[in-house]
């Protein structure tokens, strides 16, 4: 059992609807030491691959993506969930359906920050159905960049997104993969 799995069992809370609340250490209050340990695990998996950029989605994935970008010594770009005045010129856009929020939104990256010379590692805090990753993968494809791999803090393996992404040939590494999660709080990790 790795440090993330131990922490999920210790501090994670399961809510009805397959919701895992880990905001006490991952995506609201941040345990930086734990994120650094996760970044080391991700680095070990991808250290032999050339990576020039880390790409994530605003907002929850930014913390872990920042630490991973620092570990690899490359820039972090995050896809914004709405176009703002500070994004000028051409952008790449993709639609993403949020499982947690039950909404569809556009994600946007300036063409200035992602191009065909980039070798991209996608990073996010959660993987459930794979919708966010599919949106990020489309941005990488639209930029004619190369997808080097995908790093996830927690994958809900029982929701099938990871299987779908792996079937597409992506090198997907999840620090913790949950195979079963029941409303009474039971969590079983993939071996």
Secondary structure, 3 states (H helix, E strand, C coil): CCHHHHHHHHHCEEECCCEEECCCCCCCCCCHHHHHHHHHHHHHHHCCCCCCEEEEECCCCHHHHHHHHHHHCCEEEEEECCCCCCCCCCEEEEEEEECCCCEEEEEEEEHHHCCCCCEEEEEEEEECCCHHHHHHHHHHHHCCCEEEEEEEEEEEHHHCHHHHHHHCCCCEEEEEEEEEECCCCCEEECC
